[in-house]
Amino acid sequence: MSTTLILIRHGETPYNRDRRYQGHRDTPLTRKGKRQTKETALRLRNEPLNAIYSSDLRRTEYTAKAINRYHSLKIRTLPQLREIDFGDWEGKTHDEIQREWRGLLDEWEREPSKIKIPRGESIQELAERTKTTIKKIISTHPNQRVAIVTHGGPIRIILMDALGLGTDNWWKTITSNGGISIIEYQSKRAKVLLQNDTSHLKNLTNGK
């Protein structure tokens, strides 16, 4: 018995473009993000899917709906699939955070698993809610293929867990806008079949 999860990160938002911490901010997609979403949906149009799950934020729901045009499934939205809550850092750039929380940001970049973001979440809290949600999805869909449209943080957690990596490997895992990763779960073993594939986006320009 196996379950295959197809993980999709949403398209670009203004915060992604401007390199601002985003978290739970409910931001829309840019024009480029919508084009990425269209290409991602086309890439998955012939992929057999039994279910689609999405975070409940606009950027992921838009991406999930675009994918679902080729599948006509019920999209199940879960707030548990949201990005990490960046608390007081949301809406700020790296330089702005560095000025106000220099020492804390240095620690976040050195040992992210040890830090709780001011009025936000820690990576451990993100990992706990993400892993719990993924286990429920897997148990609900034995021998099925499930698309999960979510954010960079949750995808990093799922990939690190499947690869047996600790959360301090956070910065070593790349999750691009519109990127696709595929993991097959058999009993207690996970196989990463594809990681952060963006080949379907190669013809896009940098237009906004």
Secondary structure, DSSP 8 states (H G I E B T S, - for coil): -EEEEEEEE----HHHHTTB--TT------HHHHHHHHHHHHHTTTS--SEEEE-SSHHHHHHHHHHHTTT---EEE-GGGS----GGGTT-BHHHHHHHSHHHHHHHHH-GGG-B-TTS-BHHHHHHHHHHHHHHHHHHSTT-EEEEEE-HHHHHHHHHHHHT--GGGGGG----TT-EEEEEEETTEEEEEEEEE-GGGTT--S--
